[in-house]
């Protein structure tokens, strides 16, 4: 099936971003039930066997919705295609076995994986943080790109979304998904006005009842503002946005962190346990003040999006 055909199954142009230790089949199926594409990361499971179980549960859950007469959105899986991922080949084989409709590839050039996913009719959308990343992904044959702008939660880009969208549109007229700081249906419409086809929302879905995030992380998101997000590449070696209160609670000296080389802290003798309660989030935290069910949130987003479209159309008509 073509990417456009898959996207036509969405009620609004939104993908729930795959989030490590947050996303799960329950959240994914709930989003799909409301016509919003849900997803989860393959590497968010403890083993290949657990990943296969998640694929079966999600596939069957979406099929049950169809059997009940609903029109669910397709689901997606994030696959890390970088050579440093020892599970890549096995996880790819499972994506092929279960014919995952959309593969959200990240960290590296998808290369041969694209052809193998296309062979069963799947589509591939690849994470990019700048124009050069987009060029390399498109050369490998991906169906679209995810423009990860500054302000996204977790591993993030650093470029302003206006600038990033414009640079990518200079080289690519196909599907672009915009990620970074969006929490409302109005934001989704704004992303479209900037030239994106879809919006990628992650942080807003951390604070849902179905998410696997720790309760402390959910409550911290509700209590935080954008100024509580700390950007650093020194935690795990990659640029990412972290929640400042969680860093402080873990005993991190922010002044030291600002001047630490990327990856040096995580490669030190410190135990991994120290980092298990260091949490990520994007700049959109300041607009989150509750922890609804995923279905409730999806319905809110759809209502906000439609209201924003009507309001904007009215404003344009009045000019």
C-alpha positions as CSV (number, residue, x, y, z in Angstrom):
1,X,0.0,0.0,0.0
2,X,1.3,3.5,-0.8
3,X,2.1,6.0,2.0
4,X,-0.7,8.3,0.7
5,X,-3.2,5.5,0.9
6,X,-2.1,4.8,4.5
7,X,-2.3,8.4,5.5
8,X,-5.8,8.7,4.0
9,X,-6.9,6.3,6.9
10,X,-6.0,9.0,9.5
11,X,-8.7,11.2,10.9
12,X,-6.2,14.0,11.5
13,X,-2.6,14.1,10.3
14,X,-0.9,13.0,13.5
15,X,1.6,10.2,14.4
16,X,2.1,9.4,18.1
17,X,5.9,9.2,18.3
18,X,7.5,6.0,19.4
19,X,9.0,6.6,22.9
20,X,11.5,4.4,24.7
21,X,10.1,3.0,28.0
22,X,6.9,4.9,27.4
23,X,5.1,3.5,24.3
24,X,3.4,0.1,24.4
25,X,0.7,-1.8,22.6
26,X,-2.2,-0.4,24.7
27,X,-1.3,3.2,24.0
28,X,-0.7,2.3,20.3
29,X,-4.0,0.5,19.8
30,X,-5.9,3.3,21.7
31,X,-4.5,5.9,19.3
32,X,-5.2,3.8,16.3
33,X,-8.8,3.3,17.5
34,X,-9.3,7.1,17.2
35,X,-7.8,7.4,13.7
36,X,-4.4,8.6,14.9
37,X,-1.3,6.5,14.0
38,X,0.1,4.9,17.1
39,X,3.6,3.5,17.3
40,X,6.2,1.9,19.6
41,X,10.0,1.4,19.3
42,X,11.3,-2.1,18.7
43,X,14.3,-1.4,21.0
44,X,11.8,-0.5,23.8
45,X,11.2,-4.2,24.4
46,X,13.5,-6.3,26.5
47,X,14.0,-9.0,23.9
48,X,13.1,-10.2,20.4
49,X,10.5,-12.4,21.9
50,X,8.8,-9.5,23.7
51,X,8.9,-7.5,20.5
52,X,7.2,-10.3,18.7
53,X,4.5,-10.4,21.4
54,X,3.9,-6.7,21.1
55,X,3.6,-7.0,17.3
56,X,1.0,-9.8,17.6
57,X,-0.9,-7.9,20.3
58,X,-1.0,-4.7,18.2
59,X,-1.8,-6.4,15.0
60,X,-4.6,-8.4,16.6
61,X,-5.9,-5.4,18.5
62,X,-6.2,-3.3,15.3
63,X,-7.9,-6.2,13.5
64,X,-10.4,-6.5,16.3
65,X,-11.3,-2.8,15.8
66,X,-11.9,-3.5,12.1
67,X,-14.0,-6.6,12.9
68,X,-16.1,-4.4,15.1
69,X,-16.8,-2.0,12.2
70,X,-14.3,0.7,13.2
71,X,-11.8,2.3,10.8
72,X,-8.6,2.3,12.8
73,X,-5.4,4.1,11.7
74,X,-2.5,1.9,10.7
75,X,0.2,1.4,13.4
76,X,4.0,2.0,13.1
77,X,7.2,0.6,14.6
78,X,10.4,2.5,15.2
79,X,13.5,0.5,14.0
80,X,17.0,1.8,14.8
81,X,18.9,1.0,11.6
82,X,22.4,2.1,12.8
83,X,25.1,-0.6,12.8
84,X,25.5,-0.2,16.6
85,X,22.1,-1.8,17.1
86,X,22.7,-5.5,17.6
87,X,19.0,-6.3,17.3
88,X,18.5,-4.6,14.0
89,X,18.5,-7.6,11.7
90,X,16.2,-9.7,14.0
91,X,13.8,-6.9,14.6
92,X,13.7,-6.1,10.8
93,X,12.8,-9.8,10.2
94,X,9.9,-9.5,12.6
95,X,8.7,-6.3,11.0
96,X,8.7,-8.2,7.7
97,X,7.0,-11.3,9.2
98,X,4.2,-9.3,10.6
99,X,4.0,-6.9,7.7
100,X,4.3,-3.7,9.8
101,X,2.5,-1.1,7.8
102,X,4.8,1.8,8.6
103,X,8.4,1.6,9.8
104,X,9.8,4.7,11.4
105,X,13.6,4.2,10.8
106,X,16.2,6.2,12.8
107,X,19.9,6.7,13.5
108,X,21.7,5.9,10.3
109,X,21.0,5.3,6.7
110,X,18.2,2.7,6.2
111,X,19.8,1.3,3.1
112,X,18.9,-2.4,2.4
113,X,16.1,-2.3,5.0
114,X,14.1,0.0,2.8
115,X,14.0,-2.5,-0.1
116,X,13.0,-5.4,2.2
117,X,10.2,-3.4,3.7
118,X,9.0,-2.2,0.3
119,X,9.0,-5.8,-0.9
120,X,6.1,-6.7,1.4
121,X,4.2,-3.4,0.8
122,X,5.4,-1.5,3.9
123,X,6.5,2.1,3.9
124,X,9.5,3.7,5.5
125,X,9.7,7.2,7.1
126,X,13.1,8.2,8.4
127,X,14.2,10.6,11.2
128,X,16.3,13.5,10.0
129,X,17.7,16.5,11.9
130,X,19.0,18.6,8.9
131,X,19.0,18.8,5.2
132,X,22.0,16.6,4.7
133,X,20.4,13.8,6.7
134,X,17.3,14.2,4.6
135,X,19.4,13.9,1.4
136,X,21.0,10.7,2.5
137,X,17.7,9.1,3.6
138,X,16.0,10.0,0.3
139,X,18.9,8.6,-1.6
140,X,18.2,5.3,0.1
141,X,14.6,5.3,-1.1
142,X,12.6,6.1,2.0
143,X,9.0,7.2,1.4
144,X,9.2,10.2,3.6
145,X,11.2,12.0,6.3
146,X,10.5,13.0,9.9
147,X,12.0,16.5,10.4
148,X,13.1,16.5,14.1
149,X,13.3,20.1,15.0
150,X,14.6,21.8,18.1
151,X,12.3,21.4,21.1
152,X,11.5,17.7,20.5
153,X,11.6,15.4,23.5
154,X,14.3,12.8,24.0
155,X,16.9,12.6,21.2
156,X,16.3,15.8,19.2
157,X,17.4,18.1,16.4
158,X,18.5,21.6,17.1
159,X,17.3,23.6,14.1
160,X,14.3,25.9,14.4
161,X,11.2,24.2,12.7
162,X,10.7,27.0,10.2
163,X,14.2,26.8,9.0
164,X,14.3,23.0,9.0
165,X,11.1,22.7,7.1
166,X,12.2,25.2,4.5
167,X,15.5,23.5,3.9
168,X,13.9,20.1,3.6
169,X,11.3,21.4,1.2
170,X,14.1,22.7,-1.1
171,X,15.0,19.1,-1.8
172,X,11.9,17.1,-1.2
173,X,8.3,17.5,-2.4
174,X,7.0,14.3,-0.8
175,X,5.9,13.4,2.7
176,X,7.4,15.3,5.6
177,X,6.4,14.8,9.2
178,X,7.3,17.6,11.6
179,X,8.4,16.9,15.2
180,X,9.2,19.2,18.1
181,X,7.2,20.9,20.8
182,X,3.6,20.3,19.5
183,X,0.9,19.4,22.0
184,X,-2.5,20.6,20.5
185,X,-4.6,20.3,17.5
186,X,-3.9,23.9,16.6
187,X,-0.2,23.0,16.6
188,X,-1.0,20.3,14.0
189,X,-2.6,22.8,11.7
190,X,0.3,25.1,12.2
191,X,2.7,22.4,11.2
192,X,0.7,21.9,8.0
193,X,0.8,25.7,7.3
194,X,4.6,25.4,7.6
195,X,4.7,22.8,4.9
196,X,4.5,19.5,6.8
197,X,2.1,16.8,5.9
198,X,1.8,15.4,9.4
199,X,2.7,16.2,13.0
200,X,4.7,13.9,15.3
201,X,3.5,14.2,18.9
202,X,5.5,12.5,21.7
203,X,5.7,14.4,25.0
204,X,2.0,15.1,25.2
205,X,1.4,11.3,25.1
206,X,3.8,10.5,27.9
207,X,1.3,12.0,30.3
208,X,-1.5,9.5,29.5
209,X,-2.8,6.7,31.6
210,X,-1.8,4.0,29.2
211,X,1.9,5.1,28.9
212,X,4.6,3.1,30.6
213,X,6.3,6.2,31.9
214,X,6.8,6.3,35.7
215,X,4.1,8.1,37.6
216,X,6.8,10.6,38.7
217,X,7.7,11.5,35.2
218,X,4.0,12.1,34.3
219,X,3.6,14.3,37.3
220,X,6.8,16.2,36.5
221,X,5.6,16.9,33.0
222,X,2.3,18.3,34.4
223,X,4.3,20.5,36.8
224,X,7.0,21.7,34.3
225,X,7.4,24.6,31.9
226,X,9.6,24.8,28.8
227,X,12.3,26.4,30.8
228,X,12.5,23.2,32.8
229,X,14.0,21.3,29.8
230,X,17.7,21.0,29.6
231,X,19.5,20.2,26.4
232,X,22.7,18.1,26.5
233,X,24.6,15.5,24.5
234,X,26.5,14.4,27.6
235,X,24.1,11.9,29.1
236,X,24.2,9.2,26.4
237,X,26.3,10.8,23.7
238,X,23.5,12.1,21.5
239,X,21.8,15.5,21.6
240,X,18.7,15.2,23.8
241,X,16.2,17.2,25.9
242,X,16.1,16.2,29.5
243,X,13.8,17.3,32.4
244,X,15.9,19.5,34.7
245,X,14.1,18.5,37.9
246,X,15.0,14.8,37.2
247,X,18.7,15.7,36.6
248,X,18.9,17.6,39.9
249,X,17.1,14.8,41.8
250,X,19.7,12.4,40.4
251,X,22.5,14.6,41.8
252,X,23.7,16.0,38.5
253,X,25.6,19.3,38.7
254,X,24.1,21.3,35.7
255,X,27.2,23.6,35.5
256,X,29.4,20.5,35.1
257,X,27.0,19.0,32.6
258,X,27.2,22.1,30.5
259,X,30.9,21.6,30.0
260,X,31.1,17.8,29.8
261,X,32.0,16.2,26.5
262,X,29.3,14.1,24.8
263,X,28.9,10.7,26.3
264,X,31.5,11.1,29.0
265,X,29.1,10.9,32.0
266,X,27.4,7.7,30.8
267,X,30.7,6.1,30.1
268,X,32.1,6.8,33.6
269,X,32.0,4.4,36.6
270,X,28.6,5.7,37.6
271,X,26.0,2.9,37.9
272,X,23.2,2.7,35.5
273,X,20.8,2.8,38.4
274,X,21.6,6.5,38.9
275,X,20.2,7.3,35.4
276,X,17.0,5.3,35.5
277,X,15.1,8.2,36.9
278,X,16.5,10.8,34.6
279,X,13.6,11.6,32.2
280,X,13.2,13.2,28.8
281,X,10.5,15.6,27.5
282,X,10.1,18.3,24.9
283,X,9.5,22.0,25.1
284,X,5.7,21.4,25.0
285,X,5.5,20.5,28.7
286,X,4.3,23.9,29.7
287,X,1.0,23.2,27.9
288,X,0.3,19.9,29.6
289,X,-1.7,20.0,32.8
290,X,-3.5,16.6,33.0
291,X,-3.1,12.9,32.5
292,X,-6.0,11.7,30.4
293,X,-6.6,8.4,28.7
294,X,-5.2,8.1,25.2
295,X,-8.7,8.0,23.7
296,X,-9.6,11.2,25.6
297,X,-6.5,12.9,24.4
298,X,-7.0,11.9,20.8
299,X,-10.6,13.1,20.8
300,X,-9.4,16.4,22.3
301,X,-6.7,16.8,19.6
302,X,-9.2,16.1,16.8
303,X,-11.7,18.6,18.2
304,X,-8.9,21.3,18.6
305,X,-7.7,20.6,15.1
306,X,-11.1,20.9,13.5
307,X,-11.9,24.1,15.5
308,X,-8.6,25.6,14.4
309,X,-9.2,24.8,10.8
310,X,-12.7,26.4,11.0
311,X,-11.3,29.5,12.7
312,X,-8.5,29.9,10.3
313,X,-10.7,29.4,7.3
314,X,-13.0,32.1,8.7
315,X,-10.1,34.5,9.3
316,X,-8.9,34.0,5.7
317,X,-12.4,34.4,4.3
318,X,-12.7,37.7,6.2
319,X,-9.6,39.2,4.6
